[in-house]
Amino acid sequence: MNRLCRSILAVITATLVAAPGIALARQAQVQGDVLLIERVHEEPANLPGRGMSMSQVEARFGAPTDRLDPRGGQKRDWPTINRWTYPAFTVYFERNKVIDVVMTKADPNEIGPKPPTT
């Protein structure tokens, strides 16, 4: 058997040996944990939009479950950040306007951001 045939045979053998492991890895990936980001992409979210005011958020989504202590504001360049928590998400405000919204975990086993700290 020449050198080329032996090389081709080695590649085919390695592929056949690795195939069951690859199949098991794919099956484990399909049955793996649900990431929060995957759920966010799957579920259409009714969330506050960037730039909404505090009064607009409260009028549309109701009173928050909790209004966390404001952070920042010690200097003019450091705006005050307010955080309101709702059951499904946390809203971050810079002064009076929404700058970000973060969805919370659906259950403790979901992989995603930790809840905000007080």
Secondary structure, DSSP 8 states (H G I E B T S, - for coil): --HHHHHHHHHHHHHHHHHHHHHHHHHHHHTS--BHHHHHHHS------TT-BHHHHHHHH-S-SEEEEEE--SSTTS--EEEEE-SSEEEEEETTEEEEEEE--SSTTSBS------
